[in-house]
């Protein structure tokens, strides 16, 4: 685990926990966004990740416990492969849905959700967790059906806690901490 950022005091932090993507995957996704996605705002490199849990605004004092939950869940799951499955749009985002053949990503998310719920810092969403990368944001759904990116199955090896700071030009993400999968 590597501490990247620091926070302090009683401030509230807008937090999420996510799987980071390998550099070659990020490169391929950026090429794909440029070639195939129109009608919205493509996500920049530092916004491409697989969200495990969005915590929203939390007191800074809860961060150590949140990081402990992330470390414990990550240590309990070996690295696993993900692969592009399909493109999907909701009312405000386009996403690349990922296949999770071994179920490792789902187990990690479920374990993490249980640990966070036990600490009282997270409430699981009603819909099932879906491994995906948000690749496009829009005001009006462009109804795209792009080909999948030229991307083989890939292995994720670490998870991170991110601080999201809202700005007029869009959110800015800062990695607060990372931890490897499998301990």
N, C-alpha and C positions, 0 to 999 in steps of 0.2 A: 504494500500500500504506500502511496506517495501523497503527501499533502501538497496541494497546488495552490490553494487559496486560504485566506484566513478571514474569520468573522469574529465579532465580539459583542459584548454588551447585551442589552435586552432587546435588540432590534429583531424584527420579524424577517425571516428569510423565505423567499419563494423558491422551493426546492423540488427537484425530481431526481429519481434514481434511474439509471439507464445502462444498457450495454453499449460500449464503445465499438465502433467498427474499424477493422483493419484499414490501413492506408490505401492498399490497392482497391478495396471495395469502395472507399470514398471517392477515389479517382474515377472508377467506372460509373458510380451514381451521378457524379457531376457531369460527365460526358453525356450520359443518358438524359439527364434533365435538360441540358442544352439542346440536344438533338430532337427530343420527343415530347417535351412538356411545354405547352403554351396555354395562355389564358389565366395566368396567375403569377404568383411570386414564388419562384423556385427557391428551395432552402439552400442557404450557404453551407459550406463544408462543416463548419463548427456546429451546425444544427442537425446534422445527420447522425442519428442514434436510434436505438430500440428502447423506448421507454418501458421501464419495469413498473414504476409507480410515480405518479404525480402527487406530491404532498401539499402543494399550495403554500400559503404563508404560514410558517411555523416559528415559534420563538427560538432564537439562537441557542438558548440553553438546552433544547432538545436534540441539537445536532450530534453530540457524542453518542447518544443512544440510537439515533437513526443510523449513524455510521457503523455502530456495533452490529445492528440488525443486517445491514448490507454485507459486512464482512463475514458474518456467520452463515448467511444464506449462500454467498458466493463460495465459501470454503467447502460447503456441503455438496456442491455440484461441479462435476468435471466439465472442461470445455466441450462444446457441442457444435454441430454444424447447423447453419441456417442457409436457406436458398430462396431465390425469388420464386414466388408462387403466382401472384396476379397483382394487377393494379386495381385500386378501389378508390372511389370518391365518397366523401360524406358531404354535408351541406357547406363545409368550409375548408376542407383539406383533401388533397390527393395523397395516397399512400401506396407504398410497395409492401404488400402483405408477404410475409416470409413463411416458408415451410419449416417445420421443426420436427424432422423425421425421428429423432431419438426421444423427443419429448423433454429434452433437457431445459430448454428455455421456459417451457410451461411449468416444469417442476421448480425451477429457480424463482419464477414470478410468484407461484403459489406459496412457496416457503417464505419468501420475502414479505408477501402480503400478510401472512399469519404472524410473523415476527413483529411487523409494524403495528398491526391491529392489537397485539398483546401489549404493546407500549402505549397504546391510545393515541397514536400519531397519524393513523391512516384508516380510512373506511373504504373497503373494497367496492368497486363499481358493480352495478347490477348485471351488466353484460360481461360475458367471459373475456378474459385477457386475450389479446390478439397480438402476436409478434409482428411488428410492422415498422417501417421507417416513413415518417412524414416527409414527402418530397415537394409538395406544392401547397400553397395557401391561396385562397381566392375568395372574392365576394359573391360571384356568380359561378355556379358549377359549370366548368367547361365541357363536361361529358366526354372526356378523352377515353380512348382505348388504345394506348400506346403498346408497342411490342415490349416484352420484358427486356431489362438491361442485359447486355452481354456480360454475364456474371455467373461463374460457377458457384457451387456450394462453398461456403466459407466458415471458418471457425472464429468464434469470438473468444477472447481470452481474459477479458477483464470487464468489470462494471465500475461505474463512477457515480458519485454524488455531484449534482450540478446545482449551482445557484443561477437563477434566472432573474435578470434585472430588466424591467420594462423601460423602454425608451420610445420616443415618438417615431423613430425609424424602425422599430421592432425590438423584440427581446434580444438581450445579449447573454450568452451562457458562459459561465466560468466553472471549470472543474475544481471542486473543493477537495476531492479525495478519490483515489482509485484503489481497487483491490482485485487480485487475480482470482479466476475461477479455480476451484480445486485446491485451494489453500496454499 
